[in-house]
Amino acid sequence: MSTRKSAVTKDIVGNAIKQAFVKLDPRVMMRNPVMFVVEVGFVITLFLVFVPGAFGGNVSAGFNAAVAVILLLTVLFANFAEALAEGRGKAQADSLKKTKKEIVANKVTGQSIKQVPSTELRKGDVVVVSQGEMIPGDGEVIEGLASVDESAITGESAPVIKETGGDFSSVTGGTRVISDQIKIRITSDPGESFLDRMISLVEGAKRQKTPNEIALNTVLVSLTIIFLLVVITLPIFADYLEVQLEIPVLVALLVCLIPTTIGGLLSAIGIAGMDRVTQFNVLAMSGKAVEASGDINTIILDKTGTITYGNRMASEFVPVGSSNVKEVADWAAVSSLRDDTPEGRSVLELISKQGLAYQKELAEGAVFIEFKAETRMSGLDLKDGRKVRKGAVDAVKRWVAEQGGIIPQDLQQKSDAIASAGGTPLAVAVDRIIYGVIYLKDTVKPGMRERFDQMRRMGIKTVMCTGDNPLTAATIAAEAGVDDFIAESKPEDKIAVIRREQAEGKLVAMTGDGTNDAPALAQADVGIAMNSGTVAAKEAANMVDLDSDPSKIIEVVAIGKQLLMTRGALTTFSIANDIAKYFAIIPAMFMAAIPEMEMLNIMGLHSPLSAILSALIFNAVIIPLLIPLAMKGVAYKPMSSSSLLGRNLLIFGAGGVVVPFIGIKLIDLIVQFMV
């Protein structure tokens, strides 16, 4: 599925029209109190069409019918806007449902393999998936390496390499293995897969209102109640002036007083904002996360796999002391024989390219020492008692020193040179002797500097976290163009910097893809996990980037700001355009009793009845006219908050006053021939 190509189709529009009528159900309308008031007004005026004198007065049935039709259209237009926004999400969900189908799984049971339906798989089951077969469920690769086609999920045609022992071990059910074979441990039960959650979350109807949306809705309800009380008490004032106010006129006044424009578009704006995130192949777990991204002050980025490509490759063996290249390569190979990480495999690949031989037999019967964040080393304990270690230079130096070994004088100089060039030095040692350094290269992804410059213009601080030494970290940070960096960071360091920023009242975003990023992703206000990353990272985050492009955080932030701007702009426009409606209806109501009110008829409207109908018609048609803006969002350009506020007040505040004056006058020129 390519969500970026999502568009409003004829089917979506047709279904939205149907849903506009379905949503007339009062039980549904009560969720939107502003439009529910309009619907009640429609029912009252419709009743007066058939019984014009039910509440006294002498307004014709034709006028009542006109008011009733306009009010019905107002409600339908608002329902259509919401249904259209929901329809795009449902269309995306339908596309995903085609991907979710029954798949035959090769389940490992003891020493044999049994074919079972994917629906029978449970968390913890192990399956084997070969070339051409579909991955039956979410899981992690525990053995092997394969190229996987994830286009059904991400829309990207390029295959992704999945392998054990790294941050690219996570696989998604419904994707296809296109080369080799992998063994997968299932990490979710039926109905709880990533695809199931995607289907549920992209369906617009299931998206809950955000805190800001709830707050604004509360304001709109309060205004509606206030204006309702005003209209109810208005007949008392009219009696004093000996003016008879007809029920349809009071209903029209109430509808024009309350903020119907934003009331009709509020839900659509929120749904469309989340939908725009989805169109960038970012799955938001909540509308709150999308809104929060619009107010982000600081972004914490994990270096490996986020700013850089992540797979650091061995490019050179650098001897130290009295050692030579052959000795460094030999022991580097031995230390990597049981290391399934990309770095470990790259050491063996480099040795193969250089035509060097090494002692494979030493790994037989040896004890593999896994890499740990605490030790920052890995290696083998050989059968003959020798211990081979490969890891961070300072960690290996400390390990050798503890055993009484001597540190070569040129070790620090050569490792610093590698770090200064942007590489990562890994020291290789056997017992008390350090033989040399493996030069690992990591490459900054293209365009990252430009992206970080753009964030800076948006007022966002960027901080890179990496486990690399300070020199390597500084080189990568300078090349990428981040504002700050934290070297030799552990998971708790990332959490600490997030909490420090939050303590200063800042909203913090975090991007990452590894299991070690999960705690920080959970702590951040906005956590964006890469789809290529681990299950732990995706479960901890409140957004998942299906394309695994960390620079996409800029689009997410821009969409968040756009959502907030759109809601604020249309709220400003809605309140501003009420001014014109006041000048249309209020003079029309009281001109007969108070001739001086004619001075307020600055639009020169033809008659009281045409003024009322013109204001109502404009009130109705402005909603569908603003639907494209609500769906697309107000254009966002990086600028200061004060400049942005001034721009929106000028465009939507002043525009909200001027446009209705013009619109109501033009409508009046047409309506005057009908009344």
Secondary structure, DSSP 4 states (H G I P E B T S, - for coil): --GGG----HHHHHHHHHHHHHTTSHHHHTTSHHHHHHHHHHHHHHHHHH-TTTTS----HHHHHHHHHHHHHHHHHHHHHHHHHHHHHHHHHHHHHHH----EEEEEETTEEEEEEGGG--TT-EEEEETTPBP-SSEEEEEEEEEEE-HHHH---S-EEEETTSTT-EE-TT-EEEEEEEEEEE-S-TT-SHHHHHHHHH-GGGPPPPHHHHHHHHHHHHHHHHHHHHHHHHHHHHHHTT-PPPHHHHHHHHHHHS-HHHHHHHHHHHHHHHHHHHHTTEEES-HHHHHHHTT--EEEEEIIIIIB-S--EEEEEEE-TT--HHHHHHHHHHHHTT--SHHHHHHHHHHHHTT----GGGGTTPEEE---TTT-EEEEE-TTS-EEEEEEHHHHHHHHHHTT----TTHHHHHHHHHHTTEEEEEEEETTEEEEEEEEE--BPTTHHHHHHHHHHTT-EEEEE-SS-HHHHHHHHHHHT-SEEESS--HHHHHHHHHHHHHTT--EEEEE-SGGGHHHHHHSSEEEEETTS-HHHHHH-SEEETT--GGGHHHHHHHHHHHHHHHHHHHHHHHHHHHHHHHHHHHHHHTTT-GGGGGG-TT--S-HHHHHHHHHHHHHHHHHHHHHHHHH--------HHHHHHHHIIIIIIHHHHHHHHHHHHHHHHHTTT-
